[in-house]
Amino acid sequence: MQKLRLRYAKRGRLRFTSHRDVARTFERALRRAGVPMAYSQGFSPHPKVSWAGAVPTGVSSEAEYLELQLVERVEPESLRAELDAALPDGIDLLTAVEARPGPLADLLVVSKWRIDMPGTGVAELRQAAEQLMAADSALVERMTKDGRRTIDARAALLSAEVWEGPRPIAQRDQKRHATAQVDDWPEASAPYGILVTVVRQTTPVVRPDDVLSALRVVAGLKPSAAASATRLEQGRLDDGGGIADPLAQDSDGDRTPAGEPAAG
């Protein structure tokens, strides 16, 4: 049995697809691509796919991960290409590597988020972000299946940086296309603030909307309804304060992102 780890992106209008529908889409694509999946036992067998968390519905991502268990050995890049061709536009398979022992979830300790905020000025957002980072706590409420819950969004925030937008997502983040412009976002008529945060993956997970709520609670900032979020990276913090690629150890450091030529 072979285990593969995959990185995929969720883009454009597909960001409105729920995680359950994404999972069903992957199962159909696995069948169309003829992937030799291992199946569970029991009355209703299903392919052995493990998901390492998921972005909320309505949020884009350049760094989602899953594991596949196969009954035959395959070449990871060939599988990536075949499976990517079977997936709909907007769910883009970026990387496939053979997994080493150990849970993938243990490698996904922090997330880097980009929150575009049309209608919010750069200086206004920067001041609010500084207030949030200086606060001891930022208690926000979230509705869950068990009712309303209060969480401390500030406790999970490791950093907050403000950029001026609009700005295309960098190639090192999107890993495939020259830009990752979302086709149905409204065009901004003036520069606006972009909040880039690194958030620890706590329980419960602090999501982009929790960060926006924290800005409202601490600094009185009220983002417009056009605010949109993208997960840029997941992984562990490295010694330099960056986020280490969670699949690097699986590929012995010899990974070339899909669509990019190898150096030299």
C-alpha positions as CSV (number, residue, x, y, z in Angstrom):
1,M,0.0,0.0,0.0
2,Q,1.3,3.5,-0.9
3,K,0.4,6.7,0.8
4,L,0.5,10.0,-1.1
5,R,0.2,13.6,0.2
6,L,-1.4,16.2,-2.0
7,R,-1.6,20.0,-2.0
8,Y,-4.4,21.7,-3.8
9,A,-5.9,25.1,-4.3
10,K,-9.5,26.3,-4.0
11,R,-10.1,29.3,-6.3
12,G,-12.6,31.6,-7.9
13,R,-16.3,30.7,-7.5
14,L,-15.3,27.3,-6.2
15,R,-14.5,29.0,-2.9
16,F,-18.3,28.9,-2.2
17,T,-18.2,25.1,-2.4
18,S,-18.5,23.4,1.0
19,H,-15.9,20.9,2.2
20,R,-18.4,18.1,1.9
21,D,-18.9,18.9,-1.8
22,V,-15.1,19.3,-2.4
23,A,-14.7,15.8,-0.9
24,R,-17.4,14.3,-3.2
25,T,-15.8,16.1,-6.1
26,F,-12.4,14.5,-5.3
27,E,-14.0,11.0,-5.0
28,R,-15.6,11.4,-8.5
29,A,-12.3,12.6,-9.9
30,L,-10.4,9.7,-8.4
31,R,-12.7,7.3,-10.2
32,R,-12.5,9.2,-13.5
33,A,-8.7,9.2,-13.3
34,G,-8.5,5.5,-12.5
35,V,-6.5,6.0,-9.3
36,P,-6.0,2.6,-7.6
37,M,-7.5,3.6,-4.3
38,A,-7.6,1.5,-1.1
39,Y,-11.1,1.2,0.3
40,S,-12.5,0.9,3.8
41,Q,-14.2,-2.3,4.9
42,G,-17.9,-2.7,5.8
43,F,-21.3,-2.3,4.3
44,S,-20.5,0.9,2.5
45,P,-16.8,1.0,1.4
46,H,-15.4,4.4,0.6
47,P,-11.9,5.4,-0.6
48,K,-9.3,6.0,2.0
49,V,-8.8,9.8,1.8
50,S,-7.7,11.8,4.9
51,W,-8.3,15.5,5.0
52,A,-6.1,17.8,7.0
53,G,-8.6,20.5,7.9
54,A,-10.5,22.7,5.5
55,V,-11.1,26.4,4.8
56,P,-14.6,27.7,5.6
57,T,-17.1,28.0,2.8
58,G,-16.6,31.2,0.9
59,V,-12.8,31.4,1.6
60,S,-10.1,30.7,-1.1
61,S,-6.9,28.8,-0.5
62,E,-3.6,28.1,-2.1
63,A,-2.6,25.5,0.5
64,E,-5.0,22.7,1.3
65,Y,-3.8,19.2,2.0
66,L,-5.0,15.6,1.9
67,E,-3.6,12.0,1.9
68,L,-4.5,9.1,-0.4
69,Q,-3.9,5.4,0.3
70,L,-3.4,3.3,-2.8
71,V,-3.3,-0.4,-3.4
72,E,-0.7,-0.1,-6.2
73,R,2.4,2.1,-6.5
74,V,2.2,5.0,-8.8
75,E,4.5,7.9,-9.8
76,P,3.3,10.9,-7.8
77,E,3.7,13.5,-10.6
78,S,1.8,11.3,-13.1
79,L,-1.0,10.9,-10.6
80,R,-1.1,14.6,-10.0
81,A,-1.4,15.4,-13.7
82,E,-4.2,12.8,-14.3
83,L,-6.2,13.8,-11.2
84,D,-5.8,17.5,-11.9
85,A,-7.3,17.0,-15.4
86,A,-10.3,15.2,-13.8
87,L,-11.0,18.0,-11.3
88,P,-13.1,21.1,-12.2
89,D,-11.6,24.5,-12.8
90,G,-11.1,26.2,-9.5
91,I,-9.9,23.1,-7.7
92,D,-6.3,22.8,-8.8
93,L,-3.9,20.0,-7.7
94,L,-0.5,21.6,-7.2
95,T,1.8,18.9,-5.7
96,A,1.8,15.2,-5.0
97,V,4.6,13.4,-3.1
98,E,5.0,10.1,-1.4
99,A,4.4,10.3,2.3
100,R,6.7,9.3,5.1
101,P,5.4,8.0,8.5
102,G,3.7,10.4,10.9
103,P,0.5,12.4,10.8
104,L,0.2,15.1,8.2
105,A,-1.8,17.2,10.7
106,D,1.3,17.4,13.0
107,L,3.0,19.4,10.2
108,L,0.2,22.0,9.9
109,V,0.8,24.1,12.9
110,V,0.1,27.6,11.6
111,S,-1.7,29.3,8.6
112,K,-0.8,32.4,6.7
113,W,-3.9,34.3,5.7
114,R,-4.4,37.2,3.3
115,I,-7.6,39.3,3.9
116,D,-8.4,41.8,1.1
117,M,-10.5,44.7,2.5
118,P,-11.8,47.0,-0.3
119,G,-13.2,50.2,1.2
120,T,-10.7,50.1,4.1
121,G,-7.7,52.5,3.9
122,V,-4.2,51.3,4.4
123,A,-3.5,53.7,7.3
124,E,-6.8,52.9,9.0
125,L,-6.1,49.1,8.7
126,R,-2.5,49.5,9.9
127,Q,-3.6,51.4,13.0
128,A,-6.3,48.8,13.8
129,A,-3.9,45.9,13.3
130,E,-1.4,47.5,15.6
131,Q,-4.1,47.9,18.3
132,L,-5.0,44.3,17.9
133,M,-1.5,43.0,18.2
134,A,-1.0,45.3,21.3
135,A,-4.1,43.9,23.0
136,D,-3.9,41.2,25.7
137,S,-7.0,39.5,24.3
138,A,-9.8,40.0,21.8
139,L,-12.9,38.0,22.7
140,V,-15.2,37.4,19.8
141,E,-18.4,35.3,19.4
142,R,-19.0,32.6,16.9
143,M,-22.1,30.6,16.2
144,T,-21.3,26.8,16.2
145,K,-23.5,23.7,15.9
146,D,-23.5,23.7,19.8
147,G,-24.6,27.3,20.0
148,R,-22.8,30.6,20.4
149,R,-19.2,30.4,21.7
150,T,-16.7,33.0,22.8
151,I,-13.1,32.6,21.7
152,D,-10.0,34.7,22.2
153,A,-8.9,35.5,18.6
154,R,-5.8,37.5,19.8
155,A,-4.3,34.4,21.5
156,A,-3.9,32.7,18.2
157,L,-2.4,35.6,16.2
158,L,1.4,35.5,15.8
159,S,1.8,38.4,13.4
160,A,-0.2,41.0,11.4
161,E,1.2,42.9,8.4
162,V,-0.6,45.4,6.2
163,W,-0.1,45.8,2.5
164,E,-1.6,48.1,-0.1
165,G,-4.0,46.6,-2.5
166,P,-5.1,45.6,-5.0
167,R,-2.1,43.2,-5.4
168,P,-2.0,39.9,-7.2
169,I,-1.1,36.8,-5.2
170,A,2.6,36.1,-5.6
171,Q,3.7,33.2,-7.7
172,R,5.5,31.6,-4.8
173,D,2.1,31.4,-3.0
174,Q,-0.2,30.4,-5.9
175,K,2.4,27.9,-7.3
176,R,0.8,27.6,-10.7
177,H,-0.7,30.6,-12.4
178,A,0.9,34.0,-13.0
179,T,-1.9,35.5,-10.9
180,A,-4.7,34.1,-8.8
181,Q,-7.2,36.9,-9.5
182,V,-10.7,35.8,-8.6
183,D,-13.0,36.6,-11.5
184,D,-16.1,37.5,-9.5
185,W,-14.6,39.8,-6.9
186,P,-15.6,43.4,-7.4
187,E,-13.0,45.7,-8.9
188,A,-11.7,48.2,-6.4
189,S,-11.9,51.9,-7.4
190,A,-9.2,53.0,-5.0
191,P,-6.3,51.5,-3.1
192,Y,-7.3,49.5,0.0
193,G,-5.7,47.6,2.9
194,I,-4.7,44.0,2.8
195,L,-4.2,42.3,6.2
196,V,-1.7,39.4,6.1
197,T,-1.7,37.4,9.3
198,V,0.0,34.2,10.6
199,V,-2.4,32.3,12.9
200,R,-1.7,29.4,15.2
201,Q,-4.0,26.4,14.5
202,T,-5.7,26.3,17.9
203,T,-8.8,24.5,19.0
204,P,-11.2,25.9,18.0
205,V,-9.4,27.2,14.9
206,V,-9.4,31.0,14.6
207,R,-10.7,31.9,11.1
208,P,-10.4,35.0,9.0
209,D,-13.9,36.2,10.1
210,D,-12.8,35.9,13.7
211,V,-9.8,38.2,12.9
212,L,-12.2,40.7,11.3
213,S,-14.4,40.5,14.4
214,A,-11.4,41.0,16.6
215,L,-10.5,44.2,14.7
216,R,-14.1,45.4,15.3
217,V,-13.9,44.6,19.0
218,V,-10.5,46.1,19.7
219,A,-10.2,49.0,17.2
220,G,-13.8,49.6,16.1
221,L,-12.9,48.8,12.5
222,K,-15.9,47.8,10.4
223,P,-14.8,46.1,7.1
224,S,-17.1,46.2,4.2
225,A,-19.0,43.1,3.0
226,A,-16.6,42.9,0.1
227,A,-13.8,41.6,2.4
228,S,-12.4,38.3,1.1
229,A,-9.9,35.9,2.5
230,T,-7.3,33.5,1.0
231,R,-5.1,31.0,2.9
232,L,-1.6,31.3,1.4
233,E,0.4,28.8,3.4
234,Q,0.2,26.1,6.1
235,G,3.0,24.4,7.9
236,R,5.4,24.8,10.9
237,L,7.3,28.0,11.8
238,D,11.0,27.7,10.8
239,D,14.0,29.2,12.5
240,G,13.7,32.4,10.4
241,G,10.1,33.0,11.3
242,G,8.8,31.7,7.9
243,I,6.5,28.8,7.3
244,A,8.2,25.5,6.3
245,D,6.7,23.5,3.5
246,P,4.9,20.6,5.1
247,L,5.6,18.3,2.1
248,A,9.4,19.1,1.9
249,Q,10.4,16.2,4.1
250,D,8.3,13.8,2.0
251,S,10.2,14.7,-1.1
252,D,13.8,14.9,0.3
253,G,13.9,18.6,-0.5
254,D,13.7,17.9,-4.3
255,R,10.3,19.3,-5.1
256,T,9.5,21.6,-8.1
257,P,6.0,23.1,-7.8
258,A,3.6,22.1,-10.6
259,G,4.0,24.4,-13.6
260,E,7.5,25.8,-12.6
261,P,10.8,24.7,-14.2
262,A,13.5,23.2,-12.0
263,A,16.5,25.5,-11.3
264,G,19.4,25.1,-13.6
